[in-house]
Amino acid sequence: MRMASMIGVLMLMVSTTVTAAGSERAELLELKNTIVNLVDALVEQGVLPADKAEALKREARAKAAAQAASEGAIEKDTAAAPADAPSKVVRVPYVPEFVKDEIRADVRKELRAEVMQDVAVKAREERWGTPEALPDWVNRLTWSGDFRLRLESTMFDDDNPRPGDPNAPLNFEAINEDQQLLNNPNAFLNYSENYQRVRARLRLGLEAEVLESLKVGMRFSTGNLNEPTSLNETLGSGFGRYQFGVDRMFMRWDLASEHERARLSLIGGRFERPFYSTEMVWDNDLAFDGFSATGRLRLREAPFGAPRLRHGATPFGAPPSEHDDGLFLTFSVIPIDLDETFEDDGSSNDKWMLGGQLGLDYHLHREIDVRLAYSIYDFVNITGQLNRDTLLFNPGVTPDNRLDWTAPAYLGTGNTLFPIKFDSTNPFPPPILFGLASDFTLMNLTGEVNLSFFDPVQVQLMADVVKNVGFDSSDITRRTGFEVDERTLGYYAHLQVGHEDLRKFGDWRLSFGYQHLQRDAVIDAFTNSNFMLGGTNSEGFIIVGHLGLSPRTFLRMRYFSADTIDGWNDNLVPGRDDTDVGIDRVQLDLNALF
């Protein structure tokens, strides 16, 4: 140990010089005692073993005695030599005080550095203050969280209809919730009055390691408990409190073959999106209930030694090394609504989504990597069915509600809807509940190309195409009684340039994207909740900028500009005129990770 060697040298120097006569004996004794006390202190702190310290003292005394004897013999030879003989001993009878001060300062500095280094090494090796002092279960917990503060401005086109206009957009979510169209103050959407809001989001997660391959996790978050695609709270609630609910709760089992060539990840509960996708199909805040399995097979290990870029979403079962090429396969069973009873014919009315995805990660070059995935999402029992007994005036009798379960639990905007229930207590029964006209089976192709020629600046090209092949015009006509034009295609693309990770002040990232999403291409309740305020039948562009402030804080600005494609009321309620709507939204976010 370097420290022990240095202490031994100092003790030897002191032991050999303490025999010097004259005025400096007291100072040398003081230096000797200081070093001896330092050695004893290091023994008490556990930095230097006691036996090693005693060995150093003995060795220093022995060497000092030997050197003193040698110097005595030299002095005798010098005294016996003739006066004119050349002297072989150079004596320094006086050391200036400033020289001694410099020596003391240098010794203290080196000793302090050595002590700190040895203490730090020992602390790391023994993990002072963590495992021995805390129960084992504490060390198996991992906490995570983030906080976001947002300034948001929403601006509407001057030509948008006002709530009192005859063809103003209807708020079908509010109508379904209240089961009331007439005299409902929330029956129309405000797409004419600009507004600004201050919003906040807090998420707190915990993951526990039950076994090396088995983990249980949970996450709590703010947000409306009945809104699936937003975790924000709008500040300014009259000093009221905010909701904080369970956003994630899951058990995940990760398995791997020898050398991790094949991996399997199984998860059940409520978890993040298991598919590689964009927000055109699935909003980032959407949580999935049910079960999901993702397998991965490595084809090539670290070709070119190039690191993978991870701007896009990563499914469960991501490669153990981000350098590998491989295939991934995901299958999920997602219950949407299982609270309903059985129909009279004995068939189940439970609503499900079955999803499958096959993908490939591949490096074309050291600086070029590609990800491609093909997905199918099939929704079961998602379409609305008409309560026919409510079509006729029947005063004093509660309207039939046997098929109310076919209405969506939550509605965005844009999908083709039709009335499935009327207020039969009114002489002219108005519609009070709406359901989806189209069935949904989505085929989705997503891909990205990442270029790292300009490292650390990265370039990403990403594209996403979705088609609803579940749309059947004849089935819609049979159930609804009117014809619906097919609008079932959606596509999205973006170019992104900048740093992959925002690790320090000045790191940046910019992206420009364009989205075209027809009315029945996807389910409007699950798509991006900011573009066109959430929903389909919209097209426009998205601009995003990031700026790093520190390793755990960054700024983000987003600008969404969207317009309707076909007109707001097209294919919604027969007899209403089309209405064009334009909406812009600007968001400035301050994000802190912990």
C-alpha positions in Angstrom: 0.0 0.0 0.0 1.4 3.4 -1.0 0.1 5.0 2.2 2.0 2.5 4.4 5.2 2.9 2.5 5.0 6.7 2.7 4.4 6.6 6.5 7.3 4.2 6.9 9.6 6.7 5.1 8.5 9.6 7.2 9.0 7.7 10.4 12.4 6.7 9.3 13.3 10.3 8.5 12.1 11.5 11.9 13.8 8.7 13.8 17.1 9.4 12.1 16.9 13.1 12.5 15.5 13.3 16.1 19.1 12.5 17.4 20.3 15.9 16.0 21.5 18.2 18.7 20.7 21.7 19.3 17.8 24.0 18.9 15.7 21.8 16.5 15.2 18.8 18.7 11.8 19.9 20.0 10.5 20.6 16.6 11.6 17.2 15.3 10.1 15.4 18.3 6.8 17.3 17.5 6.9 16.0 13.9 7.6 12.5 15.1 4.7 12.5 17.5 2.4 13.9 14.8 3.2 11.0 12.5 2.9 8.5 15.3 -0.5 9.9 16.2 -1.6 9.9 12.5 -0.7 6.2 12.3 -2.7 5.5 15.4 -5.7 7.5 14.0 -5.6 5.5 10.8 -5.7 2.3 12.9 -8.7 3.5 14.8 -10.5 4.4 11.5 -9.9 1.0 10.1 -7.8 2.3 7.2 -4.5 0.7 8.5 -4.5 -2.7 10.3 -2.9 -2.5 13.8 -0.3 -5.2 13.1 0.8 -3.3 10.0 1.1 -0.1 12.0 3.3 -1.8 14.7 5.4 -3.4 12.0 6.0 0.0 10.4 7.1 1.5 13.8 9.5 -1.4 14.5 11.0 -1.2 11.0 11.4 2.6 11.4 13.2 2.2 14.8 15.5 -0.5 13.5 16.5 1.4 10.4 17.0 4.6 12.4 19.3 2.8 14.8 21.3 1.3 11.9 21.6 4.7 10.2 22.6 6.5 13.5 25.3 3.9 14.0 26.6 4.4 10.5 26.6 8.2 10.8 28.5 7.8 14.2 31.2 5.7 12.5 31.5 8.3 9.7 32.0 11.1 12.3 34.8 9.2 14.0 36.6 8.7 10.7 36.2 12.3 9.9 37.7 13.4 13.2 40.7 11.0 12.8 41.5 12.3 9.3 44.2 14.9 8.7 43.0 18.5 8.8 43.9 19.1 5.2 42.1 15.9 4.0 39.0 16.4 1.9 35.8 15.8 3.9 33.3 13.1 2.7 30.4 14.3 4.9 28.3 17.4 4.1 26.7 18.8 7.2 23.7 21.1 7.1 23.6 22.7 10.5 20.5 24.9 9.7 17.3 24.4 7.7 15.4 27.7 7.1 11.9 27.9 8.6 10.1 28.6 5.3 11.7 25.3 3.9 10.3 23.4 6.9 6.9 24.9 6.4 6.9 23.9 2.7 7.9 20.3 3.6 5.1 20.1 6.2 2.5 21.4 3.8 3.6 18.9 1.1 3.5 16.1 3.6 0.1 17.0 4.8 -1.3 17.4 1.3 -0.1 14.0 0.2 -1.2 12.3 3.4 -4.6 13.8 3.1 -5.0 12.7 -0.5 -3.8 9.2 0.4 -6.2 8.9 3.3 -9.2 10.1 1.4 -8.5 7.7 -1.5 -8.0 4.7 0.8 -11.2 5.6 2.8 -13.2 5.9 -0.4 -11.9 2.6 -1.7 -12.8 0.9 1.6 -16.3 2.5 1.6 -17.0 1.3 -1.9 -15.7 -2.2 -1.1 -17.7 -2.5 2.1 -20.7 -0.4 0.9 -20.7 1.6 4.1 -24.2 2.7 5.2 -26.3 0.6 2.8 -26.6 -3.2 2.9 -25.5 -4.0 6.4 -27.5 -1.1 7.9 -30.8 -1.8 5.9 -33.0 -4.8 5.5 -32.5 -6.9 2.4 -35.9 -6.0 0.9 -34.9 -2.3 0.8 -32.0 -3.0 -1.5 -34.4 -4.8 -3.9 -36.5 -1.7 -4.5 -35.9 0.8 -7.3 -37.7 4.2 -7.3 -38.2 6.5 -10.2 -40.2 9.5 -11.0 -40.6 12.7 -13.0 -42.4 16.1 -12.8 -43.5 18.2 -15.7 -44.7 21.8 -15.6 -46.4 23.0 -18.8 -47.6 26.3 -20.2 -50.2 25.6 -22.9 -52.0 27.8 -25.4 -54.8 26.5 -27.6 -55.9 28.7 -30.6 -58.8 28.2 -32.9 -59.3 29.2 -36.5 -61.4 32.4 -36.9 -63.8 30.4 -39.2 -64.6 27.7 -36.7 -68.3 27.5 -35.7 -69.4 28.8 -32.3 -71.3 26.7 -29.8 -74.6 28.4 -30.7 -74.3 27.8 -34.4 -76.7 25.2 -35.9 -73.8 23.0 -37.2 -71.4 23.5 -34.2 -69.5 20.3 -33.3 -71.3 18.1 -30.8 -69.6 16.8 -27.7 -70.5 13.2 -27.9 -68.5 12.2 -24.9 -70.6 14.6 -22.7 -73.9 13.5 -24.3 -73.1 9.8 -23.7 -72.0 10.5 -20.1 -75.2 12.5 -19.3 -77.5 10.6 -21.7 -79.0 13.9 -22.6 -78.8 16.0 -25.8 -81.5 18.6 -25.3 -80.9 21.3 -22.7 -77.4 19.9 -22.0 -75.0 22.8 -21.5 -72.0 20.5 -22.4 -73.6 19.2 -25.6 -71.4 21.4 -27.9 -67.6 21.7 -28.1 -65.8 25.0 -27.7 -63.8 25.3 -30.8 -64.0 29.1 -31.1 -62.7 30.7 -27.9 -58.9 30.6 -27.4 -57.6 29.6 -24.0 -54.4 29.2 -22.0 -53.7 26.8 -19.2 -51.0 26.0 -16.7 -50.7 22.2 -16.3 -48.6 19.8 -14.3 -47.9 16.1 -14.3 -46.3 14.0 -11.5 -45.4 10.3 -11.8 -43.8 8.2 -9.1 -42.8 4.6 -9.9 -41.5 1.7 -7.8 -40.1 -1.7 -9.0 -39.3 -4.6 -6.7 -37.0 -7.5 -7.5 -38.8 -10.6 -6.3 -36.3 -13.0 -8.0 -33.5 -12.2 -10.4 -35.9 -12.8 -13.3 -39.2 -11.8 -11.7 -40.1 -8.2 -10.9 -43.3 -6.4 -9.6 -43.8 -2.8 -10.4 -46.3 0.0 -9.9 -46.6 3.7 -10.8 -48.8 6.5 -9.4 -49.7 9.5 -11.5 -51.8 12.6 -11.6 -54.6 13.0 -14.1 -58.3 12.5 -14.7 -59.0 8.9 -13.6 -61.6 8.5 -16.4 -59.5 9.9 -19.3 -57.1 7.2 -20.7 -54.8 9.5 -22.7 -53.8 12.3 -20.3 -52.0 12.4 -17.0 -52.2 16.2 -16.7 -53.8 18.3 -14.0 -54.9 21.8 -14.8 -53.7 24.3 -12.1 -56.1 26.8 -10.7 -58.7 24.6 -9.1 -59.8 27.0 -6.5 -57.2 25.6 -4.0 -58.7 22.2 -4.3 -56.6 19.0 -4.3 -55.7 16.9 -7.3 -56.2 13.2 -8.1 -53.4 10.7 -7.8 -54.1 7.2 -9.0 -52.6 3.9 -9.9 -51.3 4.2 -13.5 -49.2 1.0 -13.6 -49.3 -2.2 -11.6 -47.7 -5.3 -13.2 -45.6 -8.5 -12.7 -42.9 -9.2 -15.3 -41.0 -12.4 -15.8 -37.8 -12.2 -18.0 -36.3 -15.4 -19.3 -33.1 -15.9 -21.4 -31.4 -18.8 -23.1 -27.7 -19.5 -22.7 -25.6 -16.6 -24.0 -29.0 -14.7 -24.2 -29.4 -15.5 -27.9 -33.2 -15.9 -27.2 -35.2 -13.9 -24.7 -38.8 -14.0 -23.5 -40.6 -11.4 -21.4 -44.0 -12.0 -19.9 -46.0 -9.3 -18.3 -49.5 -9.1 -16.7 -51.5 -6.4 -15.0 -51.5 -2.7 -16.1 -48.4 -1.8 -18.1 -47.0 0.6 -20.7 -47.5 0.1 -24.4 -46.0 -3.2 -25.4 -45.8 -2.4 -29.1 -43.3 -0.4 -31.1 -45.5 2.3 -32.5 -46.1 6.1 -32.8 -48.7 8.2 -31.2 -50.8 8.2 -34.3 -52.2 4.8 -33.2 -51.4 4.7 -29.4 -51.0 7.8 -27.2 -47.8 7.7 -25.1 -49.8 8.0 -21.8 -52.2 5.2 -22.6 -51.8 2.2 -20.2 -52.8 -1.4 -21.3 -54.6 -3.9 -19.1 -54.1 -7.6 -19.6 -51.3 -9.8 -20.6 -48.4 -9.5 -23.1 -45.5 -11.7 -24.2 -42.5 -10.5 -26.2 -39.8 -12.9 -27.6 -36.6 -11.8 -29.2 -34.1 -13.9 -31.2 -30.6 -12.5 -31.8 -29.4 -12.9 -35.4 -26.1 -11.2 -35.3 -24.1 -10.1 -32.2 -22.8 -6.5 -32.3 -22.3 -6.1 -36.1 -19.8 -3.3 -36.8 -19.8 -2.6 -33.0 -22.3 0.2 -33.6 -24.6 1.4 -30.9 -28.4 1.4 -31.5 -30.4 4.6 -31.3 -33.6 4.5 -29.3 -35.7 7.5 -30.3 -38.7 5.4 -30.9 -40.7 3.3 -28.4 -39.0 0.0 -27.4 -41.1 -3.1 -26.8 -40.6 -5.4 -23.9 -37.8 -7.9 -24.6 -35.4 -5.4 -26.0 -32.0 -6.8 -26.8 -29.5 -7.4 -24.0 -27.0 -5.4 -26.0 -28.1 -2.5 -28.1 -25.6 -3.5 -30.7 -27.3 -6.7 -31.8 -29.5 -7.5 -34.8 -32.5 -9.6 -34.2 -36.2 -10.4 -34.6 -38.9 -9.6 -32.0 -42.4 -10.9 -31.7 -45.1 -9.6 -29.4 -48.6 -10.9 -28.7 -51.0 -9.2 -26.3 -54.5 -9.9 -24.9 -56.0 -6.6 -23.7 -59.5 -6.5 -22.0 -61.2 -3.2 -22.8 -64.5 -3.5 -20.9 -65.5 -6.7 -19.0 -68.1 -5.2 -16.7 -71.1 -6.0 -18.9 -73.6 -8.9 -18.6 -74.4 -11.6 -21.2 -76.8 -11.0 -24.0 -80.0 -13.0 -24.2 -78.5 -15.3 -26.9 -75.8 -16.4 -24.5 -72.9 -14.8 -26.4 -70.4 -12.7 -24.5 -70.5 -8.9 -24.8 -67.0 -8.5 -23.3 -64.8 -6.1 -25.3 -61.3 -7.1 -26.1 -58.3 -6.1 -28.2 -56.0 -8.8 -29.5 -52.6 -7.5 -30.8 -49.7 -9.0 -32.5 -46.4 -7.6 -33.8 -43.4 -8.9 -35.7 -40.3 -6.7 -36.0 -36.7 -6.6 -37.1 -33.7 -4.7 -35.8 -30.8 -4.6 -38.3 -27.6 -2.7 -38.9 -26.9 -1.9 -42.6 -23.7 -0.1 -41.7 -21.7 1.0 -38.6 -23.6 4.3 -38.8 -26.9 3.1 -40.2 -29.4 1.0 -38.3 -33.0 0.1 -39.2 -36.1 -1.0 -37.2 -39.2 -2.3 -39.0 -42.4 -3.7 -37.5 -45.7 -5.0 -38.8 -48.7 -5.1 -36.4 -52.3 -6.3 -36.3 -54.8 -5.0 -33.7 -58.2 -6.7 -33.7 -61.0 -5.2 -31.6 -63.8 -7.5 -30.5 -67.4 -6.3 -29.7 -66.5 -2.7 -30.3 -69.4 -1.6 -32.6 -72.6 0.0 -31.4 -76.0 -1.7 -31.6 -79.4 0.0 -31.6 -81.9 -0.2 -28.7 -84.9 -0.4 -31.1 -87.5 -0.1 -28.4 -86.5 3.5 -27.8 -87.4 4.7 -31.3 -91.1 5.1 -30.4 -92.7 7.5 -28.0 -93.5 5.7 -24.8 -94.2 8.1 -21.9 -93.7 7.0 -18.4 -91.5 4.1 -19.3 -87.7 4.2 -18.8 -86.0 3.8 -22.2 -84.6 0.4 -23.0 -81.0 0.1 -22.0 -80.1 -3.6 -22.8 -77.6 -2.6 -25.5 -76.2 0.4 -23.7 -73.0 -1.6 -23.2 -72.2 -1.3 -26.9 -71.4 2.5 -26.5 -67.7 3.2 -26.0 -66.5 3.8 -22.4 -64.7 6.9 -23.6 -64.9 8.9 -26.9 -62.4 11.1 -28.6 -63.5 13.0 -31.7 -63.7 12.0 -35.3 -64.9 8.4 -35.6 -68.2 7.7 -37.4 -71.0 7.5 -34.8 -74.7 6.7 -34.9 -77.4 6.9 -32.2 -78.0 3.7 -30.4 -80.6 5.0 -27.9 -83.3 7.6 -27.9 -85.3 9.4 -25.2 -88.6 7.6 -25.7 -90.3 9.7 -23.1 -90.2 12.6 -25.5 -92.9 12.9 -28.2 -90.1 13.4 -30.8 -87.4 11.1 -29.2 -84.0 12.7 -29.5 -80.8 10.6 -29.5 -79.1 10.4 -26.1 -76.4 7.7 -26.6 -74.0 7.1 -29.5 -71.9 4.1 -30.6 -69.2 3.4 -33.2 -70.5 2.6 -36.7 -67.4 0.8 -37.9 -65.6 -2.3 -36.7 -61.8 -2.0 -36.2 -59.1 -4.3 -37.3 -55.9 -2.3 -37.8 -52.9 -3.3 -39.9 -50.0 -1.1 -39.0 -46.5 -0.8 -40.6 -43.9 1.2 -38.6 -40.2 1.8 -39.4 -37.3 4.1 -38.7 -33.8 4.6 -40.0 -31.1 6.1 -37.7 -28.0 7.7 -39.0 -25.0 8.4 -36.8 -22.5 9.8 -39.3 -22.4 13.1 -37.4 -22.0 11.7 -33.9 -23.0 12.9 -31.3 -25.7 14.5 -33.5 -28.0 11.8 -34.7 -30.5 11.8 -37.6 -33.7 9.8 -37.6 -36.3 9.2 -40.3 -39.5 7.6 -39.1 -42.7 6.6 -40.9 -46.0 5.0 -39.8 -48.9 3.7 -41.9 -52.2 2.3 -40.6 -55.2 0.8 -42.4 -58.5 -0.2 -40.8 -59.5 -3.4 -42.7 -62.4 -4.0 -40.4 -64.5 -1.4 -42.0 -67.5 -3.0 -43.8 -69.9 -0.6 -45.5 -72.7 -3.2 -45.9 -72.5 -4.2 -42.2 -72.6 -0.5 -41.2 -75.7 0.1 -43.4 -77.4 -3.0 -41.9 -76.9 -1.8 -38.3 -77.2 2.0 -38.7 -79.6 2.4 -41.6 -77.5 4.8 -43.5 -74.5 4.6 -45.8 -71.0 5.7 -44.7 -68.1 6.6 -46.9 -64.9 4.7 -46.3 -62.2 6.8 -44.6 -59.8 4.3 -43.1 -56.2 5.3 -43.9 -53.7 7.1 -41.8 -50.0 7.9 -42.2 -47.3 9.8 -40.3 -43.7 10.7 -40.9 -41.0 12.8 -39.2 -37.4 13.9 -39.5 -35.5 14.3 -36.3 -32.0 15.7 -35.8 -30.0 16.2 -32.6 -28.6 14.5 -29.6 -30.1 11.1 -28.7 -29.8 11.9 -24.9 -30.1 15.3 -23.2 -27.3 14.7 -20.8 -25.9 18.2 -20.3 -26.7 21.9 -20.8 -26.8 22.7 -24.5 -27.8 19.3 -25.8 -30.6 19.7 -28.3 -33.0 17.8 -30.5 -35.4 19.1 -33.2 -38.1 17.2 -35.2 -40.6 18.0 -37.9 -43.5 15.7 -38.6 -46.7 15.5 -40.7 -49.8 13.4 -40.0 -52.9 12.5 -42.0 -55.4 10.5 -40.1 -58.8 9.7 -41.7 -62.0 9.4 -39.7 -62.1 5.6 -39.2 -58.4 4.7 -39.5 -58.0 4.2 -35.8 -60.1 4.5 -32.6 -60.2 8.2 -31.7 -60.1 7.6 -28.0 -56.6 6.1 -28.1 -54.7 8.3 -30.6 -52.5 11.4 -29.8 -54.4 13.5 -27.3 -52.8 16.8 -28.4 -53.1 16.7 -32.2 -56.6 18.2 -33.0 -57.2 18.0 -29.2 -57.3 14.2 -29.6 -59.1 12.3 -32.3 -59.2 11.4 -36.0 -60.4 13.1 -39.2 -57.4 15.5 -39.1 -54.2 16.4 -40.9 -51.4 18.8 -40.2 -47.8 19.1 -38.9 -46.0 18.8 -35.6 -42.8 20.6 -34.6 -40.9 19.6 -31.5 -37.7 21.0 -29.9 -35.7 19.8 -26.9 -33.0 21.7 -24.9 -31.0 20.0 -22.2 -30.4 22.0 -19.0 -28.7 19.4 -16.8 -28.4 15.6 -16.7 -31.9 15.4 -15.3 -33.7 18.5 -16.5 -34.7 19.7 -20.0 -37.1 22.0 -21.8 -39.4 20.9 -24.6 -41.5 23.0 -26.9 -44.2 21.5 -29.2 -46.4 23.1 -31.9 -49.4 21.2 -33.3 -51.3 22.6 -36.3 -54.3 20.5 -37.5 -57.4 20.9 -39.7 -60.3 18.6 -40.4 -60.0 16.4 -43.6 -63.7 15.8 -44.5 -65.6 18.3 -42.4 -66.6 17.8 -38.8 -70.1 16.4 -39.2 -69.4 14.3 -42.3 -70.6 10.7 -41.6 -71.6 11.6 -38.0 -75.3 12.4 -37.7 -77.4 12.3 -40.9 -78.9 15.6 -41.9 -76.2 17.9 -40.4 -74.0 20.0 -42.7 -70.2 19.6 -42.8 -68.1 22.0 -40.7 -64.4 22.7 -41.2 -62.4 23.1 -38.0 -58.8 24.3 -37.5 -56.9 24.0 -34.2 -53.4 25.1 -33.2 -51.7 24.2 -29.9 -48.4 25.4 -28.4 -46.8 23.7 -25.3 -43.7 24.7 -23.3 -42.6 22.0 -20.8 -40.1 22.0 -18.1 -39.2 18.4 -17.2 -37.3 17.1 -14.1 -36.4 13.5 -13.7 -35.6 11.8 -10.3 
